């Protein structure tokens, strides 16, 4: 494995309510101290709250990393999942409080979920094979390549993944074995521009892939008519384009 790369609060944009967010970190044990030195200052610096929360009229609007999650029930679900992870033996690595956010006086804060992180959550955790779709991170420490791949592939497919290493050969080997549609080496990977092919491996994507002509192909018939095989994941087949 290799060095821990840089991070940025931008990883928490939209409260990690995006399909290409990075909520799970799989870290080599000997690099865990370096990971914490990078990660904890970042997560402690996260600014969240109401985008119009100012102390006086005419004040500059606050610079925030994210606002509310999609609903109050989602915020409650994330809090419940954090508590579940800790009760199951996970180590509470970080948890901000609503008091650290920026809010209007008297406003309803029930849909806000402060950032949190859990270390080594149990395999029985409800999010072990799923994504939180919110600002709740999990960190897993590993010792071997096999453990690394198991940790990164635990959700049975994903849209994007990244690996940080100073060994190009190791990166190439792991990239081939990751169940991710797009993989970044020493950089985050995202959906890309609208002309770039985009989809997911395994359970992370159902239906036709999109991007460029693929979106048109998904809603029109080509020369083969209804027998045309589209790129994507379907009940009876999966077909992947060059990535």
Buried (B, 14 or more C-beta within 10 A) or exposed (E): BBEBBEBEBEBBEBBBBEBBBBBBBBBBEEBBEEBBEBBEEBBEEBBBBBEEBBEEEEEEEBEBBBBBBBEBEBBBBBBEBBEBBBEBEBEEBBBBEBEEBBBEEEEEBEBBBBBBBBBEBEEEBBBBEBBBBBBBBBBBBBEEBEBBBEBBBBBEBBBBBBBBBEEEEBBEEBBEEBBBBBBBBBEBBBBEEEEBBBBBBBBBBEEBBBBBEBBEBBEEEEEEEEEEEBBBBEEEEEEEBEE
